[in-house]
Amino acid sequence: MASPKLISLLLFVLVHVFALLSRPVHCNENEDNLLQGINSFRQAAKQPPLVKNGKADCLADEIADELEDESCTSTTNGASIVPSSNTRLSDLPKHLDKCKINANSTADATIMPVCVPDLVPTLVLTNYTHTALAKYLNNSKYTGVGVGSEDNWMVVVLTTNTPTGSFSGALSLVPKVGFGHYMVSSLLGLGLFFLFAN
């Protein structure tokens, strides 16, 4: 039979492995379907697929939240095309700060909000692939993407792999796991260790 110290050590290690490998899941079927459709569109144009960028995702979510109460202004067959150039993102500096994006060194990213009542998936994809926005999706300089949605708004943020468009590249492991998530698992692991060590 294994000693209590060995069991507590194994439990401690297992809790930490679980905590470090698991991430909070952000599931949104509309966003996932749009990204899949956009990547299929890019593949047909002989472009590599866009890769999820955590900071771009954060920014897309923040902008979608800001636009939530704004109405769809011009509609065609029930779907709004790209919002007019009058659409203002007054809280953009706050969103950039929250998502840890340096506005002074970011010049190559593109923000593309569209408004479609009820976010009908085929109409949302059409708004990106059959309007002026398609030129951005076909552009090989864009390599990363963030997608956010709220109410009738879908927001796509494209990033590049250049220093002025990548949103500072690699993300550290701690923000992905979350400091609170890590602290809870550490305390739980230590508690189990001391419980079985005695």
C-alpha positions in Angstrom: 0.0 0.0 0.0 1.3 3.5 -0.9 2.2 5.8 2.0 0.0 8.8 2.8 2.9 11.1 1.8 3.1 9.6 -1.6 -0.7 9.8 -2.1 -0.7 13.4 -1.0 2.2 14.3 -3.3 0.5 12.6 -6.3 -2.8 14.5 -5.5 -0.8 17.7 -5.3 0.8 17.1 -8.6 -2.5 16.1 -10.3 -4.3 19.2 -9.1 -1.6 21.4 -10.4 -1.4 19.6 -13.8 -5.2 19.9 -14.1 -5.1 23.6 -13.1 -2.3 24.5 -15.6 -3.7 22.5 -18.5 -7.3 23.6 -18.1 -8.4 27.0 -19.2 -11.7 28.7 -18.7 -13.7 27.9 -21.8 -15.3 30.7 -23.8 -17.7 29.1 -26.2 -19.7 30.9 -28.7 -21.1 28.9 -31.6 -21.7 32.0 -33.8 -18.2 33.2 -33.4 -16.7 29.7 -34.0 -18.8 29.2 -37.1 -17.8 32.6 -38.4 -14.1 31.9 -37.9 -14.5 28.6 -39.7 -16.3 30.2 -42.6 -13.7 33.0 -42.8 -10.9 30.4 -42.8 -12.7 28.4 -45.6 -13.0 31.7 -47.5 -9.3 32.3 -47.1 -8.4 28.8 -48.1 -10.4 29.2 -51.3 -8.3 32.3 -52.0 -5.1 30.3 -51.3 -4.4 32.2 -48.0 -3.3 30.5 -44.8 -6.0 30.2 -42.0 -6.1 32.9 -39.4 -5.0 31.9 -36.0 -6.8 33.0 -32.8 -5.1 35.8 -31.0 -6.0 36.2 -27.3 -5.6 40.0 -27.2 -7.6 40.4 -30.5 -10.3 38.2 -29.0 -10.4 40.5 -25.9 -10.6 43.6 -28.1 -13.4 42.1 -30.3 -15.4 41.2 -27.2 -15.0 44.7 -25.7 -16.0 46.4 -28.9 -19.0 44.2 -29.4 -20.1 45.0 -25.8 -19.8 48.7 -26.6 -21.8 48.4 -29.8 -24.5 46.3 -28.2 -27.1 49.1 -27.8 -26.3 50.7 -31.2 -29.0 49.9 -33.8 -28.4 48.5 -37.2 -28.8 51.5 -39.4 -28.9 50.4 -43.1 -30.4 47.1 -43.9 -30.6 45.0 -47.1 -32.8 41.9 -47.0 -32.8 41.9 -43.2 -29.1 42.1 -42.9 -27.1 45.3 -42.2 -24.0 45.8 -44.2 -20.9 47.2 -42.6 -21.8 50.1 -40.3 -21.2 53.5 -41.6 -18.0 55.4 -41.0 -20.0 57.4 -38.5 -19.8 54.4 -36.1 -17.6 55.7 -33.3 -15.8 53.6 -30.8 -15.5 56.2 -28.1 -14.2 53.7 -25.6 -11.5 52.2 -27.8 -8.6 53.6 -25.7 -10.2 51.9 -22.6 -10.6 48.6 -24.5 -7.0 48.7 -25.7 -5.8 49.3 -22.2 -8.0 46.5 -20.8 -6.7 44.0 -23.4 -3.1 45.1 -22.8 -2.6 46.4 -26.3 -0.2 49.3 -26.8 -2.0 51.8 -29.0 1.2 53.7 -29.7 2.9 50.7 -31.3 -0.2 49.1 -33.1 -0.8 50.3 -36.6 -1.5 47.2 -38.7 -4.6 45.7 -37.0 -8.0 46.1 -38.5 -11.3 46.2 -36.7 -14.4 45.1 -38.6 -17.8 45.3 -36.9 -21.0 44.3 -38.7 -24.6 44.3 -37.5 -27.0 41.5 -38.5 -30.3 41.1 -36.7 -30.2 37.9 -34.7 -26.7 37.2 -36.0 -28.0 34.8 -38.7 -24.8 32.8 -39.5 -25.0 32.8 -43.3 -25.8 36.5 -43.3 -22.9 37.4 -40.9 -20.5 35.4 -43.1 -21.8 37.1 -46.2 -21.3 40.5 -44.6 -17.6 39.7 -44.3 -17.0 37.8 -47.5 -19.2 39.6 -50.0 -18.6 43.3 -49.1 -15.7 45.6 -49.0 -14.4 43.7 -45.9 -13.4 40.7 -48.1 -10.3 42.6 -49.3 -9.0 42.4 -45.7 -9.8 38.7 -45.3 -8.0 38.0 -48.6 -4.9 40.0 -47.5 -2.0 37.7 -46.7 -0.5 40.2 -44.2 -3.2 39.2 -41.7 -2.4 36.1 -39.7 -4.2 36.4 -36.4 -7.9 37.0 -35.5 -10.2 37.8 -32.6 -13.9 37.4 -32.8 -16.5 38.8 -30.5 -20.3 39.2 -30.6 -23.1 40.8 -28.6 -26.7 41.1 -29.5 -26.8 41.9 -33.2 -23.2 42.8 -33.5 -20.3 40.7 -34.7 -16.7 42.1 -34.5 -13.7 40.7 -36.2 -10.2 42.0 -35.3 -7.4 41.1 -37.7 -3.8 41.1 -36.6 -0.5 40.7 -38.4 2.7 39.0 -37.4 4.6 42.3 -37.5 5.7 44.2 -34.4 3.0 46.9 -35.2 0.2 44.4 -35.7 0.7 41.4 -33.6 -0.5 42.9 -30.3 2.9 42.1 -28.8 3.0 38.4 -29.8 3.3 35.6 -27.3 1.1 35.5 -24.2 2.4 34.2 -21.0 1.0 31.1 -19.3 -0.2 32.9 -16.2 -2.7 35.2 -18.0 -4.1 32.2 -19.9 -4.6 30.2 -16.7 -5.6 33.1 -14.6 -3.9 34.1 -11.4 -7.0 33.4 -9.3 -7.4 30.0 -10.9 -3.7 29.2 -10.1 -4.0 30.4 -6.5 -7.1 28.3 -5.8 -5.4 25.2 -7.2 -2.2 25.9 -5.2 -4.1 26.3 -2.0 -6.2 23.2 -2.6 -3.1 21.2 -3.5 -1.2 22.4 -0.4 -4.3 21.6 1.8 -4.4 18.1 0.4 -0.7 17.7 0.9 -0.9 18.7 4.6 -4.0 16.7 5.2 -2.4 13.5 4.0 1.1 14.2 5.2 0.0 13.9 8.9 
